[in-house]
């Protein structure tokens, strides 16, 4: 479940609750690496992703 799935040709859905986060951390793909990006950068990277609210 890559956070930047579009890089792999996968469809991505982003939870709207991430929109206001100043920093985002996600798994780097090997269960041992952590990736950190600014919230604004994350939004840019996922600008074409589908957005929904599926967490509380």
N, C-alpha and C positions, 0 to 999 in steps of 0.2 A: 504494500500500500504506500507507494511513494507520494510524498507531499506535492512534488512537482511532476505529477503523472503525465502532463502534456508532453514532456520531454521524451516520454516513452510511447507516445501515441495513445495514452489512456484518457478516458473521460474523468474529469475531476469535479467534485462538489465541495464547496467551501462553506463552512458554517458561518453565518453572519456575525456570530459573537466574536469572531476573530478580527473584525473590521476595525475595532477601536483599540486593539492591543498595541502598545508601543514596541514590543519585541515579540518575536515568534521563535520558538525552538521546535525542531522536529528531528526525527531519526534520520541519519545519513545513509541508510540503506543496508547497513551491515550489523545492526543491533548493538554496535559498540561506539558508533560515532554520533555526535550531536551537532546539528547545524543551527546556527543563530543568525537571524536576519532582522533588520528593522521592520516593524509592522508595515510601514509604507512600501518598502521593497517587496515584502511578501504580497501585498495587494497588487503591485505592478506585475509581479511574476504570474499571478493568478487572475489577471484582469479578464481573461477569456473564459474562465471557469464558471460553471453554474453555481449560483449562490442560493442557499436555503437556511432555514433555522431548524436544526434538529437536535440541539442540546439545550439544557436549562441551566 
